Amino acid sequence: MLANGSFKVVKDLSTEDKLISPNGKPVSIKQILQSEEENPLFEIKAAGNSLKVTRLHVVWTTQGLKQAQNLRA
């Protein structure tokens, strides 16, 4: 979620955008990384939304930060 409460497709994010951090404070995007992923993407579904990420993508959970490959349904 963007700091202004709106949503944006991940591929459309830029370093000019601000996101909401896990503690609810706005944070700036410092760098955009892109890579070719040989492995299939993981699809994360929560609160009616879905996000496709690489297996090493870090996701905030109620148990803290976890890589996508370590998430369980």
C-alpha positions, 0 to 999 in steps of 0.5 A: 500500500502506498503512503497515501492509502492507494495501491499501485501495481508493483511494476509501476512503482518508482523511487518517487513513491512512498510505501507504508512500513509494517509499523504504519509509517511512510517509507521511501523506496530507495532502489528498484531491483529487477532480475530474471528469475529462472524459478516460478514465481510465488503467488501470495494471496491476502485480504482479497489481493494477490502478489507474485514474487520471487522465492527470495522476496521478503514479506512482512508477516505477523511473525516478522519478515520471511522469504516467500519460499518460507511462507505456509498457507 
